[in-house]
Amino acid sequence: QGQLVESGGGLVQPGGSLRLSCTASGTIFSPNDMGWYHQAPGKERELVASVTSDGTTNYADSVKGRFTISRDNVKNTAYLQMNSLEPEDTAMYYCYLKSAIYYLWGQGTQVTVSS
């Protein structure tokens, strides 16, 4: 069974940047999709961005042009570069890995955008 470990959240002022990382370890099946959902208090979990094994990306409309997702298949790591952050981006961010065999979730990392 694989597992995911996230890092990179924190507190940032509006307009600032953060980079999240998500590293997979253990038994990892390919091909797979990796990405992040976020969940704000009182709201449902929403897909933020995803990337396939061959690098095809997908973004929520609310983050297009501000966030960039990428991955390093050698390191089994995905990255989410978040620029021009807005207070509305404040949420817990959960990375995931979806393969034909299983769905993995990270432990979550808090992103807070506030002045």
Secondary structure, 3 states (H helix, E strand, C coil): CCEEEEECCEEECCCCCEEEEEEEECCCCCCEEEEEEEECCCCCCEEEEEECCCCCEEECHHHCCCEEEEEECCCCEEEEEECCCCHHHCEEEEEEEEECCCEEECCCEEEEECC
